[in-house]
């Protein structure tokens, strides 16, 4: 989201710069015309002015297209979230139930869930306000109690049945 905002700011700034350049060229063009500059000189400045105005139009259209695409993507994402909310809640309950079968402590279950979400040990330590070493030990306990060799196997345990078999 921040990248999108930065990109839009940069586009607005570029459009503003093009507009300032177009204004300065127009002012110079009028001054040159009033002073009786050659037709060749005026035509060159007119071409530069037309190029600048074209740049403004192209950037404005691009900005509009990006805004439209972003709005559609947001609607689509919200629709997907709404459709999948019930399924995700069911998956969350199934994961909690399996953690219970493995007899994970509350801390181990939380670490296990964060591992499934893809967080690194360092990130989990920051979220849980504990040391990275503690997280590594809790992760090992999760793998040991689950009878799994590591993070990939933990993820595969829960996700394997969600994927359709190859056709």
C-alpha positions in Angstrom: 0.0 0.0 0.0 2.9 2.4 0.8 4.5 1.6 -2.5 1.2 2.4 -4.3 1.0 5.7 -2.4 4.6 6.6 -3.2 4.0 5.7 -6.9 0.9 7.9 -7.0 2.8 10.8 -5.4 5.6 10.4 -7.9 3.1 10.5 -10.7 1.4 13.6 -9.4 4.8 15.3 -8.9 5.8 14.4 -12.5 2.5 15.7 -13.9 3.0 19.0 -11.9 6.5 19.3 -13.3 5.3 18.7 -16.8 2.6 21.4 -16.2 5.2 23.9 -14.9 7.4 23.2 -18.0 4.4 23.6 -20.3 3.6 26.9 -18.6 7.2 28.2 -18.9 7.4 27.1 -22.6 4.0 28.8 -23.3 5.3 32.0 -21.6 8.6 31.8 -23.6 6.7 31.1 -26.8 4.5 34.1 -26.4 7.5 36.3 -25.6 9.4 35.0 -28.6 6.4 35.6 -30.8 6.0 39.1 -29.6 9.7 39.8 -30.2 9.3 38.5 -33.8 11.4 35.3 -33.5 11.8 33.1 -36.5 9.1 30.7 -37.5 11.6 27.8 -37.1 12.3 28.8 -33.5 8.6 29.1 -32.7 7.8 25.7 -34.3 10.6 24.0 -32.3 9.1 25.4 -29.1 5.6 24.5 -30.2 6.8 20.9 -30.7 8.3 20.9 -27.2 5.1 22.3 -25.8 3.0 19.7 -27.6 5.3 16.9 -26.3 5.0 18.2 -22.7 1.2 18.4 -22.9 1.2 14.8 -24.4 3.2 13.7 -21.4 0.7 15.2 -19.1 -2.2 13.5 -20.8 -0.4 10.1 -20.9 0.5 10.2 -17.2 -3.0 11.3 -16.3 -4.5 8.4 -18.2 -2.0 6.0 -16.7 -2.9 7.3 -13.2 -6.6 6.9 -13.9 -6.1 3.3 -15.2 -4.0 2.4 -12.1 -6.7 3.8 -9.8 -9.4 1.8 -11.7 -7.4 -1.4 -11.6 -6.7 -0.9 -7.9 -10.3 -0.4 -7.1 -11.2 -3.6 -9.0 -8.5 -5.5 -7.2 -9.8 -4.3 -3.8 -13.4 -5.3 -4.6 -12.1 -8.7 -5.8 -10.0 -9.2 -2.7 -12.9 -8.3 -0.4 -15.1 -10.7 -2.3 -12.6 -13.5 -2.0 -12.2 -12.8 1.8 -15.9 -12.9 2.3 -16.3 -16.2 0.3 -13.4 -17.9 2.0 -13.9 -16.5 5.6 -16.0 -19.6 6.6 -13.5 -22.0 5.1 -10.6 -20.2 6.8 -12.3 -20.3 10.2 -12.8 -24.1 9.7 -9.2 -24.5 8.8 -8.2 -22.5 11.9 -10.4 -24.7 14.1 -8.9 -27.9 12.5 -5.4 -26.6 13.1 -6.2 -25.8 16.8 -7.7 -29.3 17.2 -4.6 -30.9 15.8 -2.4 -28.8 18.0 -4.5 -30.1 20.9 -3.9 -33.7 19.8 -0.2 -33.1 19.7 -0.5 -31.7 23.2 1.2 -28.5 22.4 1.4 -25.8 25.1 -0.3 -22.5 24.5 3.1 -20.9 23.6 4.0 -23.8 21.3 0.7 -23.6 19.6 1.1 -19.9 19.0 4.6 -20.4 17.6 3.3 -23.2 15.4 0.6 -21.0 14.0 3.1 -18.2 13.3 5.4 -20.7 11.6 2.5 -21.8 9.4 1.9 -18.2 8.5 5.5 -18.0 7.3 7.1 -15.8 9.9 10.8 -16.3 10.6 12.1 -17.1 14.1 13.3 -13.5 14.4 9.9 -12.2 13.4 8.1 -14.5 15.8 10.4 -13.5 18.6 9.5 -9.8 17.9 5.8 -10.5 17.8 5.9 -12.6 21.0 8.4 -10.3 22.8 10.9 -13.1 23.6 14.3 -14.2 22.4 14.9 -15.9 19.1 16.5 -18.8 21.0 13.3 -19.4 22.9 11.3 -19.4 19.6 13.8 -22.0 18.1 13.3 -24.2 21.2 9.5 -23.9 21.0 9.6 -24.6 17.3 11.7 -27.8 17.9 9.1 -28.8 20.5 6.3 -28.4 18.0 8.2 -30.5 15.4 9.1 -33.2 18.0 5.5 -33.5 19.4 4.1 -33.5 15.9 6.6 -36.2 14.7 7.6 -33.9 11.8 11.1 -33.0 10.6 10.6 -29.3 10.3 8.7 -26.3 9.0 8.0 -27.6 5.5 6.6 -30.8 6.8 4.4 -28.9 9.3 3.0 -26.7 6.5 2.5 -29.8 4.3 0.7 -31.6 7.1 -2.1 -29.0 7.0 -2.0 -27.9 3.4 -1.5 -31.2 1.6 -5.2 -32.2 1.6 -6.3 -28.7 0.5 -4.6 -28.9 -2.9 -6.4 -30.6 -5.7 -4.7 -33.7 -7.0 -2.9 -33.3 -10.3 -5.3 -34.0 -13.2 
